Structures are given as structure tokens and as C-alpha cells.
Amino acid sequence: MNQSDKKQDHVFQPSSINRNQVYSNFLKYILKGENLRVIFYLQTRVQNTIHRECSVEF
């Protein structure tokens, strides 16, 4: 099995690149798959929770 046959490993190393880039790459990787619906569902739930608990600060 040569290098081109191997599926590229998606390794996220916060120490080598900034954190936003890590999250961005991670999201792009996830959104490529069938998890798109799940991500939007979770995102909506999180946003609704934040709106309900508007006193929470990050």
C-alpha cells in the first residue's frame, strides 16, 4: 500500500496551528460527511439554549 492509496489521516494539532484553524478544519471535515443534518440540529439546540440562558457569558 503506497502513500497515495492510504486515506489521509485528519490529525488536529493545536500546537502547530492556531485554534480557530483547528476548529475550522474539523468542521469542514465533519461537514463533508452525512453528519450535516446532525451538526445543524446540534447547532440549533445550542443556540436555543444560549438564547434561553442569555445571562451566560463566554
C-alpha positions, 0 to 999 in steps of 0.5 A: 500500500503506497502513500497515495492509496492510504486515506489521509489521516485528519490529525488536529494539532493545536500546537502547530496551528492556531485554534480557530484553524483547528476548529475550522478544519474539523468542521469542514471535515465533519461537514463533508460527511452525512453528519450535516443534518446532525451538526445543524440540529446540534447547532440549533439546540445550542443556540436555543439554549444560549438564547434561553440562558442569555445571562451566560457569558463566554 
